Amino acid sequence: MKNKKLLVLVACLGLLAPSFLFSGGEAETSGPEKVNLVWQTLSSDLRNGVQDEYIADFEEKNPGVRIDHIHQENDTYKTAIQVALASDDPPDMFFVWGDEYCGKLVRAGQVADLTEAYDTPWGDTITDATKTQFTFGGKIYGVPRHMSSKYFYYNKEHFQKAGINEMPQTWQEFLDICNRLKNAGFTPLTIGGKDSWQECHWISIMNQKLMGLDFIMDDYNLRRDRAKLFSDSGYVKALQMFKDLDTKGYFVDNAHAIPRHASDALFYTGQVSIIYSGTWAVQIFNGSRENTAPPEFADKWDMFRMPDITKGKGDQNVILGAADGYAISSKTPHYDICMDFMKFTTNMENAKKWAAIGNLSSVKGAVSADLVDEKTAWIAKDVATASGMVGWMDTTMEASVVKVYLDGMVSVLAGDKSPEQVMKEVQAQAQKVQDEKGPIVYK
Amino acid sequence: MNRASTTNSKMTPYLFILPSFLLLIIFIAYPIIMNVVYSFYRFSAITMTSGKTFVGLSNFAELFKDPIVWLSLKNNVLFAAGSVIVQVGGGLLLAVFLHRGLKHGFQLFRTIFFLPVVMSQVAVGLLWSLIYDPTVGLVKLIYEALGTPQVALLGEREWALSAVLATACWQYTGYCMVMILAGLQAIPEVLYESSKIEGSSTIQDFIYITLPSIKEVLSVVTLITVIGSFKLFGYIWVMTEGGPDHATEVLTTYLYWQTFRLDRMGYGSTIAAFLFTITLVFSVIRLLSIWKREGSWK
């Protein structure tokens, strides 16, 4: 009888045991020289391959160091990293977007100040435009790995058939081109408007062109007087100019309801003449990624920058774009090794590996014509001539305000709300957040 | 058997349920209690270790004033109503048809109708997103065949929720059907035979024999469907993310946004507590109905 009871007890404990056994932390390491690091990144097959190569090389050169590479796809990453950072044991190094995304981690004291590391010769190898996206209150908190920008991609055959030889320099010329394409029987523009960040990119650069970077950043960071927040007529005008493209019939039908991938497909299957897309789309449109454009499409397109808005108050040579990269956790006990690894991933040899898979590396001189395709090389040159960069609005603005703004943009395109109505809602949300949290400032 | 061993033998069943009981406490009860506790605080996930601010009932005050919460609740209610009408109603019709109307292929049709149930919500959501896609979807072909201007179902405020509801109905009507079918098969055939002798019609059979006999099954299926509609997340997240402009927002997606995208852990917990209360009410109703039927809580 007693044995039976013992058996029952053992069985109960046995059932519970796994949850206790596996709830412990990391395994003990035998010597002080052994270091286990965690690097959490955003996944894509191409990039994971190169990142794993970095790890293997670094581990070989630094015996005793082991780096675990955790990676997730975009949406999952956004949630996973937030949960990971909330724990007492966050990853030692992790992926971050620039601007406000990194900024909120800086304000929360989650990321290490890397300014000192930038005072070494290595710091000069990183392009300034990308550094600024990780600079807050004069200090640098991230290691940019590459940048992205956005261009109009156009179908050369459509332009030729519509008799268009010159690329537009002004917004008016752009409208004329759309009109000529439409008259020639083409659908001029597409947008994957169901994914609201697509509308967001148009408005991000148009706001800058109409009002200027410093001016809009005072609104985005909620630093303007409460009553004047987002009250400039430029905001309504940007939305109106965007909506006019739809009203005039330049956008594809149901533009607000098309998913991004479908919009890309409309362009590379020749159903639409122009698409405003990121520099990452080069690989989609030249068919070098699986399940993208057919190979014969690779020669059928070219690109131009968003033209000037002639009477706009902003510097028209500022382009839309952003850098992303890595941050080091402020909680890691292995800051020095992490920094060594970060420098290792951005040395010239490794930066070139990053560029070779189609990224505009943030390391000066890493993107060379022998490494990348003709279009990426052109972009690298063009970006170098820009006088500055305005980030994607959804990474430069407080999250709850930009949510209202983004939903509003889709509603404007769908014809459900007027630009004035949307900006009133944005203003109300901005005021609410300013009341609660005050303006966004860095110490 | 002495007294000590009697006591011990009384303890044995409790020892057997102890592991499950502990697991329930750790993984269900504790999170629920902590969620309620968190709903009285304001804090961010990324600064969680540096502390939380106690805000009393202010999260609840915000919840009751938040128009999106009420819009989400309305969408949940509409979704539940639509699901009950189509899934339970449709399931009932299909079950009756299979049970009494079909002479051949009973198992084949039962399998066909039930098949979508085994697929994951995410896969079904993606599949139907493609069907609804205004550039390449099957729906586009239908509009073209009809020669009418296309409505982008997931992109229009008026249509988006119905489009998602249709997806859920496609997947779960079969589930309701199988549940109801089990109830129908338990009805003694003799009842129908005697009513036939009395000269009743098929409709009279349905109203006076079939429906009263499967009343319990119907109430269980209805409650499961309603609770499922309040826990709805997968389809919405995959197909619309609550858009366009909150037109398909439901409580779960809104709480996800507030918690993980806007990093408002306290307010997210408040919405979760609100949602929990609603589903708890339905669960209690369901339990009460079972107790009432069985005459005792044992």
Interface residues (C-beta under 8 A of the other chain):
Chain A: M1 K5 V8 L9 C12 L15 L16 S19 K78 T79 Q82 V83 L85 A86 D88 K104 L105 A108 G109 Q110 G193 K194 S196 V252 D253 N254 H256 A257 I258 P259 A262 S263 A265 L266 A399 S400 K403 D407 G408 V410 S411 A414 D416 K417
Chain B: S5 N8 T12 L15 F16 L18 P19 L22 L23 I26 S44 A45 I46 T47 M48 T49 S50 S129 D133 P134 T135 V136 Q150 A152 L153 L154 G155 E156 R157 G243 P244 D245 H246 W257 F260 R261 L262 D263 R264
